[in-house]
Structures are given as C-alpha cells and as structure tokens.
Amino acid sequence: MTADIVQRANPEHEEYQYLDLISRIISTGQTRPDRTGTGTLALFAPNSLRFSLANNALPLLTTKRVFTRGVIEELLWFVSGCTDGQVLADKGINIWAGNGSREYLDRVGLGHRREGDLGPVYGFQWRHFGADYGTCEDDYSGKGVDQLMEVIDKIKNNPTDRRIVLSAWNPKDLKLMALPPCHMFCQFFVTLPETPEAKPKLSCLMYQRSCDLGLGVPFNIASYALLTHMIAQVTGTEAHEFILQMGDAHVYRDHVEPLKVQLEREPRPFPTLRFKREITDIDDFTYDDFVVEGYSPMGKIEMKMSA
C-alpha cells in the first residue's frame, strides 16, 4: 500500500512526508528484531522531514489525533529538568509509565530506584549536563551545564554561532537511564533579518536515533516544533522551520495494520499556536499559556506501546 493510491486534494501538504515514509517502510523496510521483542520493519537514515513554523504554524498530524496535552506537559517536564515519571502520571499522562514501572526498572538493573524514577533522562541532560545523578527527588540547582539557557543566550547574543546545540546523549549516564534518549540532540540556526524592522528567524534541526513512526514520531515532531516556538518567544525571534533527521526509522510489526488505516486518510490543515501572554523566561511557561487553534484531526488510531 502507498499513501498516493487516491488522488490528493492537497499534494503539497507537509504531512505526506510522514505518510509516504510509513508507506515506504511497510513496503521495503527490513524485518528486524528489537529489544522489546515485538519486531520492526526498518529503514536507515531516510530523507529529512521539514515542517514550516512560519505564521505560527504547528505541525500536529491530522490523519490521527495527537495527544496534544501530553506533548505540552511532557515538554514542560523536560524544560523543568524533572526526571520523575510520577509527576506526569499524576496529570493523567502515562507515556513514561512502562519505562518507570517496578517490573521494568528491575529488568534493566535499576531495581534500587523507586518506581517512576527514570534516571538522568532528557530534562536532566538539558539543564544539568555533567552533574552526578542521585535520585529524581534530589536538588540539582546550580549543578552541571544548563544547556537550554546556553542555547537561549547564544541565540540572543551570538546568533551566528555554529554551536547552538542541545544534547541529551551523555555516554557517562546512559546506564543510569531507564531509557537512553531517542531524540538525541538538536541544533538551532538563526537566519538574520534582511531589513532592520524584520525579526531574525529561528530553525531547529533534531536528530533522532530511534524513530517509532506509529507512536513516537508524531509526538516528537510536535514537541520540538513547540520547543522552537517557545525559544523563539523568549529570544525575540520568529519560529521558522523544524527539520527532523532520523537514524533507525521503524514501524513496529503490530502497528502495520493500524497505520494502513491512517494511510487511507487525507491530511487536513495544520493548526496554529499562540501564547496567551508575553513570556521572556523559558521557566515561566505553564500549560495554560499554550493555545492551539484550528486543530481538527481525524479519529484516534489505537497502537500499543512497546517498552
């Protein structure tokens, strides 16, 4: 099955990049075992996916409903530096529940951790890179490198710097993590304005080593698009583009049939994002600040998460 069997009303819609990649993986991907025991169909390093963020665009996929509240709350959790999955679970967001369960932590050699303590995952690396990790309840204020604040400072004060990088991949800490980072690092690029009255434009390129096309990738696209909009807000720039480069791009075997249903759907216009107030500090964002307008996706498609 390919995503272009039916005539496309809007063939330039950016969501087709995603749908066509799924179709390609199902048709030509290599059958491979994986750590979860589910099995995948996989391709390595397909073409980048590019999404415009201009005019407040937000690339939330429309051929199925993306759990927008979960995306926003998880992103704020990253930004806060939190590594306690229970914080999200208490809000009804269980995306980390499998990797933070007692059974899972015991299985990966982290039985000394309390349930929900995920170790030095994304937020810890973003805000405290290099600090020694104890537990999710410890106070890490002032410890390690605050990469996120360094990114913001460079965008403001040295926008042509080629080192505006945010990395979650820390080899020293990998064995301490419940799950090593899938979305490993990103680089920001500021396009300087051509006229004095124009704003600089901010783009983000993210590299993802392990890409679950059915469940993870739609979430990751939305998350890093939102992060780019947030950083643009606090740096006085204008969100311009999000680019996703994948490594191991795969479809879980038990997602093939649900994804075939999704491939039959035609994308609708992406929504837009606005913030309720002017925000100048990345730590000041709250869930209520995000207003997603015009999101009219098709129905949810159930897919099991493999952990």
C-alpha positions in Angstrom: 0.0 0.0 0.0 1.2 3.5 -0.7 -0.1 6.8 0.5 -0.7 8.1 -3.0 -3.2 5.5 -4.2 -6.0 8.0 -4.0 -5.8 11.4 -5.7 -4.5 14.0 -3.3 -6.5 17.2 -2.9 -3.5 19.0 -1.5 -0.4 17.1 -2.6 2.0 19.7 -1.1 0.7 19.1 2.4 3.7 18.5 4.6 2.1 15.6 6.4 2.5 13.5 3.3 6.3 13.4 4.0 5.4 11.3 7.1 2.7 9.2 5.4 4.9 8.4 2.4 7.8 7.3 4.7 5.4 5.0 6.6 4.3 3.5 3.2 7.9 3.1 2.1 8.9 1.4 5.4 5.9 -1.0 5.2 6.7 -1.9 1.6 10.5 -2.0 1.6 11.7 -2.0 5.3 13.9 -4.8 6.6 12.4 -7.1 9.1 14.4 -6.8 12.3 14.3 -8.0 15.9 14.3 -5.3 18.6 14.9 -5.1 22.3 11.1 -5.1 23.1 10.5 -8.5 21.4 7.8 -7.0 19.1 9.9 -6.8 15.9 10.1 -4.0 13.4 10.3 -3.1 9.7 13.1 -0.5 9.4 15.0 1.8 7.1 18.1 3.7 8.0 18.5 7.4 7.5 15.6 8.3 5.2 15.3 11.8 3.9 14.7 14.6 6.4 11.2 15.7 7.2 10.8 19.5 7.0 7.9 21.5 8.6 7.3 25.2 8.3 6.6 27.0 11.6 6.0 30.3 9.8 2.9 32.3 10.7 2.6 30.4 14.0 2.1 27.0 12.2 2.2 23.9 14.4 2.8 20.5 12.7 0.3 18.4 14.7 -0.5 15.5 12.4 -4.1 15.5 11.3 -4.6 11.9 9.9 -5.0 10.8 13.6 -5.3 12.7 16.8 -2.1 13.6 18.5 -2.3 13.7 22.3 -1.6 17.5 22.4 -1.9 17.9 26.2 0.6 15.1 26.7 3.1 16.7 24.3 2.9 20.0 26.0 3.1 18.6 29.6 6.0 16.3 28.7 7.9 19.2 27.1 7.3 21.4 30.2 8.6 18.5 32.3 11.7 18.3 30.1 12.3 22.1 30.4 11.9 21.9 34.2 14.7 19.3 34.4 12.3 16.8 36.1 13.0 13.0 35.8 10.1 11.7 37.9 7.6 10.0 35.7 5.1 10.1 38.5 4.8 13.8 38.0 3.3 13.2 34.6 1.3 10.2 35.7 -0.4 12.4 38.4 -1.7 14.5 35.5 -3.1 11.5 33.7 -0.2 11.3 31.2 1.2 7.8 31.3 3.6 7.9 28.4 6.5 7.1 30.7 4.7 4.6 32.9 6.0 1.5 31.1 9.6 2.6 31.4 9.2 3.7 35.0 7.3 0.6 36.3 8.7 -1.6 39.1 9.0 -4.5 36.7 10.8 -2.6 34.0 13.3 -0.9 36.4 14.1 -4.3 37.9 14.6 -5.8 34.5 17.1 -3.2 33.3 19.2 -3.3 36.5 17.7 -0.2 38.2 15.9 -2.0 41.0 17.4 0.3 43.6 15.3 3.2 42.2 11.8 3.9 43.3 9.0 3.4 40.8 8.9 6.4 38.4 12.5 7.5 38.9 13.7 7.4 35.3 17.3 8.4 36.0 19.1 11.3 34.2 16.9 11.4 31.1 16.2 14.3 28.8 15.4 17.2 31.2 18.3 16.4 33.5 20.7 16.5 30.5 19.2 19.7 29.1 19.5 21.5 32.4 22.3 19.7 34.4 24.6 18.0 31.9 27.6 16.5 33.6 26.2 16.6 37.2 26.2 13.4 39.2 22.7 11.9 39.4 21.4 10.6 42.7 17.6 10.3 42.6 14.7 12.2 41.0 14.0 13.9 44.3 17.4 15.5 44.7 18.0 19.2 44.3 20.3 19.8 41.3 20.2 23.6 41.4 23.4 25.1 40.0 24.9 21.7 39.2 26.1 20.7 35.7 25.8 22.7 32.5 22.4 24.3 31.8 22.5 23.7 28.1 19.0 25.1 27.5 20.0 28.5 29.0 23.2 28.5 27.0 21.2 27.9 23.8 18.9 30.9 24.6 21.9 33.1 25.5 23.6 32.3 22.2 20.5 32.9 20.1 20.2 36.3 21.8 23.8 37.4 21.9 25.7 35.4 19.3 23.1 34.2 16.7 25.6 33.1 14.1 27.3 30.7 16.4 27.6 27.2 14.9 27.4 25.6 18.4 23.9 26.3 19.4 23.3 22.7 20.3 21.2 20.9 22.9 22.3 17.3 23.6 20.5 14.6 25.6 23.1 12.0 24.7 25.6 11.6 27.6 27.5 8.3 27.3 28.5 8.5 31.0 24.9 8.5 32.1 23.4 6.0 29.6 23.4 3.0 32.0 21.7 5.1 34.7 18.7 5.9 32.4 15.6 3.9 32.2 15.7 4.5 28.5 18.6 6.2 26.6 17.4 9.2 24.6 15.7 8.5 21.3 15.7 12.2 20.2 19.4 12.8 21.0 20.3 16.3 20.1 19.2 19.4 18.2 20.9 22.4 16.6 19.4 25.8 16.2 20.1 28.2 13.4 19.2 31.9 13.3 18.5 33.4 9.9 19.5 37.1 10.2 16.9 39.7 9.0 17.4 41.4 5.7 15.7 44.6 7.0 16.0 46.4 10.3 12.3 46.0 11.1 12.2 42.3 10.5 12.8 39.7 13.2 15.5 37.0 13.0 14.1 33.6 12.1 14.8 30.5 14.3 15.0 27.0 12.9 15.7 23.7 14.7 17.2 20.5 13.3 16.7 17.5 15.5 18.5 14.1 15.1 16.6 11.1 16.4 18.5 7.8 16.6 15.4 5.5 17.1 12.2 6.5 15.4 8.9 4.8 16.2 6.8 6.1 13.2 3.5 5.0 14.6 3.5 6.4 18.1 6.8 8.3 18.8 7.5 10.4 15.7 4.2 12.4 15.6 4.8 13.2 19.3 8.4 14.2 18.6 7.6 16.4 15.7 5.0 18.3 17.7 7.3 18.6 20.8 10.3 20.1 19.0 8.1 22.4 17.0 6.7 23.6 20.2 10.1 24.0 21.8 11.2 26.1 18.8 8.2 28.3 19.2 8.9 28.6 22.9 12.6 29.5 22.4 11.6 32.0 19.7 9.2 33.6 22.1 11.8 34.2 24.8 14.6 35.3 22.4 12.6 37.8 20.3 13.0 35.7 17.1 10.4 34.2 14.8 9.9 30.4 14.6 10.7 29.4 11.0 11.3 25.7 10.4 11.6 22.3 12.1 13.7 19.6 10.5 13.7 16.0 11.6 16.6 13.7 10.6 16.1 10.1 11.5 18.5 7.2 12.1 16.7 3.9 12.6 13.2 4.7 11.2 10.9 1.8 12.0 7.4 0.6 12.2 6.5 -2.0 14.9 5.0 -5.1 13.4 1.8 -4.7 15.4 1.4 -1.2 14.1 1.3 -2.1 10.4 -2.5 -2.7 10.2 -3.4 0.5 12.1 -1.0 2.5 10.0 -2.6 1.2 6.8 -5.9 2.7 8.1 -4.1 6.0 8.6 -2.6 5.9 5.1 -6.1 6.0 3.6 -6.8 9.3 5.2 -6.2 12.7 3.6 -4.4 15.4 5.8 -6.3 18.5 6.9 -4.7 21.9 7.5 -2.2 22.1 10.4 -3.3 24.2 13.4 -1.6 27.3 14.7 -0.1 28.2 18.0 -0.3 31.3 20.1 0.7 32.2 23.6 -1.7 33.9 26.0 0.9 36.3 27.2 4.4 37.6 26.5 7.0 35.4 28.1 10.7 36.2 28.4 11.9 33.4 30.7 11.8 29.8 29.5 11.0 28.6 33.0 7.8 30.7 33.2 5.7 28.7 30.7 2.7 26.9 32.0 0.3 24.6 30.3 -2.4 27.3 30.2 -0.1 29.6 28.1 -0.4 27.3 25.0 -3.4 28.0 22.8 -3.7 25.6 19.8 -6.2 26.9 17.3 -7.8 25.2 14.3 -6.8 21.6 15.2 -9.4 19.3 13.6 -7.8 15.8 13.3 -9.4 12.6 12.3 -10.2 10.0 14.9 -7.7 8.3 17.2 -6.0 5.1 16.0 -5.1 2.7 18.7 -1.5 1.4 18.8 0.2 -0.5 21.6 3.4 1.0 23.0 6.3 -1.4 23.2 8.6 -1.0 26.2 
